[in-house]
Amino acid sequence: MSSNKDVSKERLHPDLTDFVLVGDVGCGKTALTLALLELDEKVLKTQAVVFHASHVVDTPGEFVNRPAYYGALLSTIVDISTIVYLQPANSKAFSLPPGLLHVYPKKRVVGVVSKTDLPDADPERACRVLTEHNISPPYFLTSTVTGDGVDALRSFLISLQQPESNSGATS
């Protein structure tokens, strides 16, 4: 749980669980987290890891921008099943060294192209960047300004929690 008393503990989507948002500073992780959880909160710069209900985690962009924080990133994602990586539609650069998102081989990595509403957005290029860095489709094109793609991403993340999606589950 977040230590921020303003973070809602109510689970609007009880099946939306067990994922972490990762990406560059300013790529839209916090805005997307709040949109997915349908929380009406002001988007502020994330200064530290924010834990929402049900293992939904928002990470600060410094975790990807500064190599000194890669260990903190890896520690944060160790117990989470799904990594949601945000690639801004207006960026040509991938923020992490090759393979860092695949250090833990059983984790799912979901590619999200954020900020598709910007005038300089190039979603096709952003999808190529994801492909070049071993993040497999499907990719989700999103805008928290227009709401485009948020419902589809939420539905997909919920579908990953279904019993048949848990490849490591045993009976």
N, C-alpha and C positions, 0 to 999 in steps of 0.2 A: 504494500500500500504506500501511496505517496505520503510524505510527511506534511505536504501542503493540505491544510484543512479545507481548502476550497475545491480540491479535486473530488469529484463525485465518486462515491463508493457504490452507487446504484448501478447494477448491470442491466443496461437497456437491451443488450444482445447477449443473453447468457451463453450462447455457443461461440461467441467471438472471443477467443482466448489464445494464449500461448504463442505470441509473436512479438518481435522486436523490430522497430523501424530504425534503419541505419542510412546515413547519407551525409553529404557535405553540409557545411554551415549554410543555412538559408535555402535549402532545397525543398522545404515544406513538410518536414517530419511531424512537427507539433500540430500544424494545421490539419494534416491528414489524420493524425491520431484522434484529434477532437472531432473531426468530421465522421470518421468510422464509428466512434463511440457515441455520436450524436450528442456531444457535450457543448453547451453554449457558453464557452469561456473565451476570454481574451487570449489571443496567441501572443505569448511572450518568448523571448530568447531563452532556450533551454540551457541552463547553466550546469545542470547535473542530471544524472539518470532519473527519469520520472517513472515510477511503477504505478500503473492503474490496476483496477480490479482484474482478476483472472489472468495474471501474467501477461498483460499488455504493457510493453515497455517502449518509452520514447528516449532515445539517446541524444546527447549533444553532438553537434557536428564536429566538434574538436576531436572526437574519437576517431574520425576518419582523416581529418586534416593534419593531425600531428602524430607522427610515428611513435612518439613517446607514450601515447595513449592507446596504442594497439592492444597492449596487454589488458587494459581496462575494458576495451571493447570485447575481447575474447572472454574475459571473466564474466561480463554482463550477459553474453549470449549462450554461455555453456549449458544452462538449464532450460533454454527456450527451443522449441521445435522448429519454428519458422522465422527466417530472416526476411524482412521486407526491405529491399534496397531501393532507394529513390534516386533516379537519374533525372535531373531537371531537363525539360525539353529544350531549354536554351543553352545547354552546356555541351561542349565537345569533349570534355575531360571526364575520365573515370577517376574517382577520388581515392581508390585503394590500390595497394600493390596486388599483382596477379595472385590469385589463390587464397587470399586472406579470408574471404567469405566461405571458403570450402575447407577450412582447417578441420572442422568437425564434419566428417563425411556423411552422417545420417541426417543432417539438417536440410530442410527445404530452403531454397533461396527463391523468392518471388521478386520479379522485376516490375517496378512501377516507374512510369514516366510521369513526372509531376510538372506542374506549371504549364500545361498545354494551352492555356488561355493567353499567354504572353505574346506580344506582337512578333518577337524574334524566335518563337518556338519552332522547333523542327523535330517532331515526334519520330519520324523515320530515322533520322540520324541518331537520336537517343536510343532507339531500339537496336540499331547497329552497334552502338557502344556496349549495350548490355550483352548482346550476342558475342562480341569480341572478347568479353570478359567472363565467358562461360556461365552466363545466367540464361537459362533456357526459357522460351515462351511457355505459357502465354504471358504477354506483357499487358499491364493495365495502364491506359492513358487516363490521367486524372487532372482535375482542376478543382481545388477547394473553393475557388471564387465562383465558378459556375455550377459546381457539384457533379460535373461530368466524370463518370467512371468510378465514383466512390461506392455506389450501391453494388456495382459488379465486383469490385475488389472485396467489399464486405462479404458478399455471398460466397465468393471463392474461399476466403479465409475461414468462413464458417464451415464450408464443405470439407476443408482439410481436417476438421475435428471429428468428422463422422468416423465410426469404428472401422469401416473398410478402408479409410485413408491412413490409418495408423499402421504403417508397415512393421513397426517394432512391437506391436501389441501381441501378447500371448494369451491363450485361453487357459 
